[in-house]
Amino acid sequence: MDEQKKREVNRNIPINPNRTPSKRMRPAVDLLIDENISIAELAAKMGMSRSSLNRWYQIDDARLSGLEEMAKALGYHVEWKFVKD
């Protein structure tokens, strides 16, 4: 398989929940799994690079507005709530 084809295949692999930080980004990880979509596909829908979106997952952080964009790109909306411990 040539190098370009390998890169295309790797970009479209769905997210692996066992290799992804899960504290802050867990709902976003679950959304990708439920939708059976890769980070590359979601990044394209959001109009951003795969590497930029992948960074959110790697550092386990994203702005609230970014999470809302992510949800909107997949046909969802986000509801925020505070829960007292």
C-alpha positions in Angstrom: 0.0 0.0 0.0 1.5 3.4 -0.9 2.1 6.1 1.7 -0.8 8.3 0.6 -3.3 5.4 0.9 -2.0 4.6 4.4 -2.5 8.1 5.5 -6.1 8.2 4.1 -6.9 4.9 5.9 -5.4 6.1 9.2 -7.4 9.3 9.1 -10.7 7.5 8.8 -10.3 5.1 11.6 -13.0 5.7 14.2 -11.9 7.0 17.6 -10.6 4.4 20.0 -12.3 4.9 23.4 -9.5 3.0 25.2 -6.8 5.4 24.1 -8.6 8.6 24.6 -8.6 10.8 27.7 -12.0 10.7 29.2 -12.5 13.3 32.0 -13.6 16.3 30.0 -14.0 15.0 26.5 -15.8 11.7 27.4 -19.2 13.0 26.1 -17.5 14.0 22.8 -15.8 10.6 22.6 -19.1 8.8 23.2 -20.8 10.9 20.5 -18.2 9.9 17.9 -18.5 6.3 18.9 -22.4 6.5 18.7 -22.2 8.2 15.3 -19.5 5.8 14.1 -17.5 8.8 12.8 -13.8 9.5 12.8 -12.1 12.6 14.0 -11.1 13.4 10.4 -14.7 13.2 9.3 -15.9 15.4 12.1 -13.2 17.9 11.5 -14.2 18.1 7.9 -17.8 18.8 8.9 -16.7 21.5 11.3 -14.4 23.1 8.7 -11.2 22.6 10.7 -8.1 20.4 10.3 -8.0 16.9 11.7 -4.9 17.7 13.6 -6.5 20.6 15.4 -9.6 18.6 16.4 -7.4 15.6 17.4 -5.5 18.0 19.7 -8.7 18.6 21.7 -8.9 14.9 22.4 -5.2 14.5 23.2 -5.1 17.3 25.8 -8.6 16.3 27.0 -9.8 19.9 26.7 -11.9 22.1 24.4 -13.8 25.4 24.7 -17.5 25.2 25.3 -18.1 26.9 22.0 -16.0 24.2 20.3 -18.1 21.4 21.9 -21.2 23.2 20.7 -19.8 23.4 17.2 -19.0 19.7 17.3 -22.5 18.8 18.4 -24.1 21.1 15.7 -22.0 19.4 13.0 -23.5 16.1 14.0 -27.1 17.3 14.3 -27.1 17.6 18.1 -27.4 20.5 20.6 -25.7 20.8 23.9 -27.4 21.3 27.3 -25.3 22.5 30.2 -26.2 22.1 33.8 -24.6 22.4 37.2 -25.0 19.5 39.6 -24.2 19.9 43.2 -22.0 17.2 44.8 
